[in-house]
Amino acid sequence: MMGRRWAILCALLCFGLFGCKGKSAAETKIPQEEVDRKNPIESNPASIAEGKRLYGATDCALCHGKDGDGKGVLAKDINMNIHDWRKPESLAHFTDGELSYLILKGKGRMPAYEGKETPEQIWQIINYMRTMPASGDVPKS
């Protein structure tokens, strides 16, 4: 009985922390109004600093890596292929609205953060993410 409880607890923990459930492509199609949404938080040293703090204090760094390299501890453990946000071409594929939507709603194994982070916090994280290419030395591949 005790072993069964632990198995159930571990399964729930996996789904809650790692977002193990997948979503179909239809569920992750981003509405055009979200693609076009502009970041209402001015990108300035204060919002970038707060975004950096939030990025490190929340789950972002666990998968996306402390410096945005896509090699976070959990990404390695569950064999995920995650964007290297330090590479300008990775961020160039996304508008701020798309990033906000994906963080809020989740995608694939990435869990949704709607209700866990405020919209303002998410915009601050995006402001910080936009500085990653300029602040990191990206190794040549």
N, C-alpha and C positions, 0 to 999 in steps of 0.2 A: 504494500500500500504506500509506504514512504517513497519507494523508488518511482512509483507511478506519479506521485505528486511532483517530484523533482523533474520528471520528464515533461510534465505539463507546464511547470513553471519555466523550464528552459525554453520550451517551444514558444511560450508567450513572450518571453524576454527577447528571443530572436526576432519575432515579428514586430515587436514594439521598437527595439533599438535599431535593427538593421533594415527594416522595411523589406522583408523577404518576399512579400507578395508582389507579383508583377502586375502591370497595367497594360491593357491592349493599346495599340497605336491610336485607336479612336478616342480612348480616354485621355491621351496625352496631347491631342491636337490642340494647339493654342489658338484661342479665338483672336481674330484680327485686331479687335479693340484692345486686347492685352498686349499683342505684339507692338502696337502703336503707343501704348501707355508710356508717358515720360516720367522720369524720376522727379518727384516733387521736392526731394531733399537736395539742397545745393551741395555740390561736391567741393568741400573746403577742408582745411586741415582738421577742424574739429569733427566733422562728420566722418572723415576717413579714419581718424584715430578711434572713434567710437565703433566704426565698422570693423576695424582690425581687432578691437577688444572683443566684440561680439563673435566674430569669426572664430577666435581662439577659445572663447568661453562656451560656445554652443557646440553642436555636433559637426559643424562644417569641417574643422581641421581633422576630425577623426577619419573621415573618408578622403577628403580633398587635400589633405596634407597641411602641415603647419604653415608652409609657404606657398600653398596653392599648386604644388607639383603633381597632385593626383595620386600621391603615394602614401596616403594616410594609413594608420595601423589597421583600421577595419577594412579598407579597400584591399589590402594585401591578404588579410585573413579570409575574405569571401571572394577573392579572385575577380575583382571588378576592374573594368577598364574605364578610368575617369580622366576627363580633360585636364591638361596641364594649364592652369589659368595664367601661368607666367608667360606663356607663349601668346603674343598678340593675336595670332590667327585663331586661337581657341575662343577668345572673347569676341573677336570680330564677327563670329557667326550668330551672335545673340544680341538683341536689343535689351535695354534695361527692363522693358516690359516683359520680355520673354523670360529673363532671369528671375524676375519677381514672381511670375506665374509658376515657374518650375519649382521655386523654393516653397511657395505657398501650397501648391497642389501635389508636388512630388512627381516622380516619373520612374517607372521601372522599379528598381530596388531602392531608389531614393524616397524616403518617407516625406509626407507633407508636413510643413511647419506652420500651417495656418492654425492659429490659436496658441501656438507655442512661442512665436515671436510676433511682435507687433509689425504692422506694415512699415512704420518708420524705421524699426530696427532692420528689417529686410532691405530697405532702400540704402541704409547706411552700410550694410554688408556689401551691397552691390557697388557703392562708391569705393569701398576699400578694394574689392576685386578688380575694379578698373585700374587701380594703381599697381597691381601685381607685376604686369609686364615691365613697367618702368623701374620697379624696385628690386627685381631679382635678376641674378646672373643666370641665364638659361644656357645649360650646356648644349653644345652643337650635337645634333644626332646624325 
